[in-house]
Amino acid sequence: MSDTRTQDSGSGGLDETPQDDKAPGSRSAEHDIPAALRSYAIGFGLAAMLTAASFYVATSDLVWEPGIPVALVALAIGQMGVHLVFFLHITTGPDNTNNVLALAFGVLIVGLVLIGSLWIMNHLDHNLMGHGLMQP
């Protein structure tokens, strides 16, 4: 039973439903320790390469100077993806729905706190600086 395709009676097409949608390094029933260590080593290697690439982009003339922040953001997003997949084992599988929702809620809360803090500091700066009263 290696074929996981089933006939969908409603649409007449094939419905692909993989049975083993797991993140690299996630624990299975047989607890394959060498595979888990190999997955963590791959994740560590990718994370180290992305970190080294970030330092190289920031200190070299490889990227046009105004584009350096964009390159660093792209490498940071890649780094987050490596951490989510290889270390936190976040996948799109049906058993990870709660993990993905918790991650999305955490990102929402951090975004709200960050944007709210910047908004409050901007209004405090605008209202408390005096606008020329302290200028000579």
C-alpha positions, 0 to 999 in steps of 0.5 A: 500500500505504498500508493496513497492516491484514492479515487474521489467520487465527487470530482472524478479525479485523483486526490493526493493524500500523503500519509507521511507528511513529516518534518525533517527530524520529526520523531516517528514510531520507530525513533530513528536516532541516526536520521534525526541526528542527520536532520539536525546536522543538515539544519545546523549546516544550513543555518551556519551557511545562512549566517556566514552569508549574512556576514559576507553580504554585509561586509563585502561589495557583492551586493549594491549598497542600498540593496544590502538591507533587502538581502539581509532580510531575505537571508533572515527569512531563509534562516527562520524557515530553516529553524521552523522546519529542521528544529521546530518541525513545523510542516503543512501536515494535518497533525501540525495545524495547532502548531501553525496556528500558535505560530501565526498567533505569536507572530500577530501578537509580536507584530501588534506590540511592535507596531503599537510601541512605535506608534505610541513613541511617535505620538509621544515624540510629536506631543512632548518635544514642544515644536520649537519652544526649546529652540533658541 
